[in-house]
Amino acid sequence: MNAALSTSTSLYRFVLYFAGAESKLGRELESSYRLCAVVGYNKVINKLLFNHLAVVREYTIPSYHPRIYHSMRCEAQTMPSRKTVISASSGLWMKSLKHLVVFSSLCCLISGYSERERVHDLMSRYPLIDGHNDLALQLRILHNNQLSQIDLYNVSKVATDITRLQAGHVQAQMFAVYVLCGAQEKDAVRLTLEQIDVVRRMCTEYQDFELVTSAQELRNSEMKHKIACLISIEGGHSIDSSLPALRMFYQLGVRSMTLTHTCNTPWAESSSKIYNIYQRQNNSLTHFGKAVVEEMNRLGMIVDLSHTSWDTAWAALKHSKAPVIFSHSSSFSICSHGRNVPDWLLHDLKKKQGLIMVNLHSKFISCSDEANISRVADHFDHIKNVIGAESIGIGGDFEGAVSFPQGLEDVSKYPALIQELLQRNWTENELADVLRRNFLRVFEEVERVRDRLSLNRPSEVQISVKEVQNPCRLVLRPPDPRRPSDMSPSSRAQNGPKGLLILVIPLMLSSLLMIE
Amino acid sequence: MLSKVISAAYLALWISSCAVTSAVDQYMIRALQLMSETPLIDGHNDLPWQLRKQFNNELNKVDLYTLKTTHTNIPKIKEGRLGAQFWSAYVPCETQYKDAVRQTLEQIDVIHRMCEKYPETFMFATSSQDIIEAFNMNKTASLIGVEGGHSLDSSLGTLRTMYKLGVRYLTLTHSCNTPWADNWLVDTGSEPSQHNGLSPFGKQLIVEMNRLGMLIDLAHVTVAVMNQVLNMSKAPVIFSHSSAYSVCPNKRNVPDDVLMRVNNTGGIVMVNFYNDYVTCSSTATVSDVADHFDHIKKVAGAGIVGFGGDYDGVTRLPAGLEDVSKVPKVVAELLRRGWTDKEVKAALGDNLLRVLREAEKVTHTHTFFLLLFFGAFSQKTVTVDRQERGREMGDDPQQRTQPTWGASRTMIISMIIFNWLWNQKIYNFLKSLFLLCLLSLVYKITVSQ
């Protein structure tokens, strides 16, 4: 037995020395050991075995008893000691002055500590669900989707990685599988499939991530202390005007779609006018666009209206049977950028019990390249005044933009924002709504609408050829799309009597002649 | 008098005809009996392509119970005792470098919708287990095969996501070269060879397909690709709709040496019923089709033969096999030629089930090592845990970290190192070397306890 213990300790030290305590290997060892102390060796071994299987076949890791994790949480929250000893000094004035200085600084420190404590305590009980993150895009640009070359615990040149997500108390993140607008009419579908594949691989290969596709799974992943990954498509150009492609994306785990990015699609308009394609008057959400929204309602995919023009957003709001969201847009009244949402649209959103998740990009916060947390909080305050805190969320847009406010540079800085809101007298209830409960409510309502529409057949609406002509799109259709099925039987029916008549008439004529 | 003679003649004729038909009926009865015990698994049917061509994938405008313009509809499937079918998600070669991916997704979607619309007939399946389950429920298991590497647009991400959508085989090419594989027209001389078989990316694709558990279909590829894949693939391969080259020398068929290699690797060749590939002419009979089965059995054994009719993908079919309801005639013909029950069952479905299971196993081989190896030792830790758990939680923490935990700790460390090393893509021989060392180390420890 002693031999076993000494072997294990020497192996442990060997690994830590060569791999380094900060490397993935060392960290995995540490976390496994910490876990052993709580759940036992057998469970850890099983977990390791299952993880190996998960890499290959994407099994779900069995869940642990929540009681164990509550005890682990208490361990993680070690409180810093507050009491310091005030030393005695010479003169009374000096003494009292010193007392005053020390006392006031202590007060500030304590209130600072207690504020920060309060924020961390609140965010531990209601960890954040963030509406938009473009990490998948950065993985493509910087590393060509080669996950084996990087360590997602510490990624350089980006604002998101697992360590910082955990520090920022982010429990669920919607990862956008965005592909450039330039791929529209080219290979947008294939590129989107590759981005979905990289998010799926990322979320199954790392134990701290868990891919979720329903509200219940989101809740469960919180109990298991994992970061839930949701997949969202950013831009209708990814579906190439095809409802079957939309359905297949849903089957791959996509749960939300932004109707446009910065380019118009043949069926919806964008707020940005960079690209001069698919421009039309008074038809911002076409008949096919409405069919897309209906099919998203039927499937249970959240309709996202960020990046769309106000007309398209209004039309989609009217048409959708389920609540919609703006996954990363801010308030137009505070910063008049076309990407932001005006107050009248906010009122319509409220009527449909939707959600606006505030974008943190400086250009949308202060309409300039610089911003600060106070300005961000102004957006929150304004939207709360207009439609109330039950329609607000946070959609950071990290990795999807370059400049962020001072103090909110990466995903670990969310607590600073919550602290500012606390100082502006937001109640803990309102903040709990903003952090997570509003999104869960919207997601669950979208699922309820899906259940109500479960008897509907999948939609077979197809976009008309003249709306979507481009050289990369082959039309493999029967010649006349207006009468597809009643062509052949009716034509055969007509040919029958015709042939017979042609046969009969000469016979009759010849018989007539013969009789004569 | 005359009437008596005539009636006697008619009686004699009738009796003799009864005798003849009852002889044939006997084989048919046996065939139907065998088909009720083992599912007929057909490797290729292009009904989804017909749905697209004729109806724009608008299933609301079609009733599969009364559809008359295709070889396949539900009553014919029932009559033909079809136990499982690989539906082909095919898009034409013209879509390569254009919108092949989106069109393939639409074909995969129509197969899913067809299964959802007729749940009493079809059950969507993705594994050998699912096929058996569907057969027990008297439904036709529906699997998906993508016909043509051009549907992937040269992307491993697309391959993986299509696997997630239920695709279980990929025909490497249709009748056009992909950027990484040559198609059968190169063998006929009508197209130039671009890669002499598979390009390096094509070889990576084969490795990934093995890892995922997706079957590699070699119908429509050149002989060079067939040989290269048979060299490389760790899992058995399939030919979803190809017949025997020796019987009909069409380049779509499989030469004898490849047949023998398929037997060595445990694969399957599913015989195509298209006249041009059965008799190399525009007419054929049931007997000609059975000749292919016999030849494959003679050259490589009944363990590699199967049915891959290519219904709704071709225009000329043998007399007597015009649609999917007539397939039992082939089975009866095989029985008439002296095939044993076991051989016929192998051809019907057992061979394909074996191939599917092998492919599913290949994804698990390296984890099997782990399980086998560590599973034996986890028993020890289980008993140790139970002893520990028996105590109260408020025990002296020193007592909990007893020397009995040593073996488990070693195991955990070694598993973590193993896992990490595995993901670092070290060469195969190093992997096996490490495994061996680990095995001996842990064995030594446990023996010394």
Interface residues (C-beta under 8 A of the other chain):
Chain A: M1 N2 A3 A4 L5 S6 T7 S8 T9 L11 Y12 V15 K24 L25 E28 L29 S32 Y33 C36 G40 Y41 N42 V44 I45 N46 L48 L49 N51 H52 L53 V55 V56 R57 N145 S148 D187 V189 R190 L193 E194 Q195 I196 D197 V198 R200 R201 D240 S242 P244 A245 R247 M248 Q251 L252 R457 P458 E460 Q462 C472 R473 L474 L476 R477 P478 P481 P484 S485 S488
Chain B: R52 K53 Q54 F55 N56 N57 E58 L59 N60 K61 V62 T69 V91 P92 E94 T95 K98 D99 V101 R102 Q103 L105 E106 I108 D109 V110 H112 R113 E116 K117 D153 S155 L156 G157 T158 R160 T161 M162 K164 L165 R211 T363 H364 T367 L370 L371 F374 S378 T381 V382 V384 D385 E388 R389 P403 T404 W405 G406 A407 S408 R409 T410 M411 I412 I413 S414 M415 I416 I417 N419 W420 W422 N423 K425 L441 I445 S448 Q449
